[in-house]
Amino acid sequence: MISIIIPVHNEKENLQWLIPYLEGLIANENAEVFIAVSSRNSDNTSLANNNPKINILKCQGSGRAFQMNAAAKLANGTIFAFLHADVKPPTTFITDIENTITNNYKAGFFSYQFDKQSFMLRVNASFTAKDGIFTGGGDQCLFIKKDVFHSLGGFNEAQVIMEDFELFKRMKKKNIRYTIVKNNLIVSARKYETNSYLRVNLSNLILVILFNCGYPAPKLKSLHNKLLKLPNNTYSN
């Protein structure tokens, strides 16, 4: 079974289309969904759902790492797929993951494209099909075998930003075999709607460089918040 785990914080608008889409995606598949809701969620999201494959978890804390770990403790799958609420997976999502694990990979990521069309965004997206310094970001949707995830200790809850990169760093140290599935997710370009292309990319580059240099997570979070104009669904912990 595959457990799709989605940490959310004020994502009402995205959940209105994402949950029905995922219901259709997993209807005939051995899969389940966990929506892990931040304790600070304040957008009055309607969480009622009668589908037994869709699980709503109201977390006792907030932060993506905390919420994803909380859901992982309850999930029934032998494979976890960590998906952001503003990312739409391809229709072959479940099959793609199953085939990757069958081919003896322990984990993987997806390439992606943005939901807005522009030459520069296509350039950005093209790098997600290749292994490089930006591999491991949450928009790529990490999927990983449950036993491998737990052997790594899960997400580091003290990593208040870039928790996905931090886990990926540990994966590489342990030589966990992974691949990139070249079947695009559709990722929201909302950061680019309130910030310029140059500002977003410069911010991303600075954060990745500082992260790799061991810059403390709280300082990274503070710098991130100063560099970009952020929507109200941004984690504040």
Secondary structure, DSSP 8 states (H G I E B T S, - for coil): -EEEEEEESS-HHHHHHHHHHHHHHHTTSSEEEEEEE-TT--S--------TTEEEEE-SS-SHHHHHHHHHHH---SEEEE--TTEE--TTHHHHHHHHHHTT-SEEEEEEEESS--HHHHHHHHGGGS-STTTT-GGG--EEEHHHHHHTTS--TT--S-HHHHHHHHHHHTT--EEEEEEEEEE--HHHHHS-HHHHHHHHHHHHHHHHTT--HHHHHHHHHHHS---TTS---
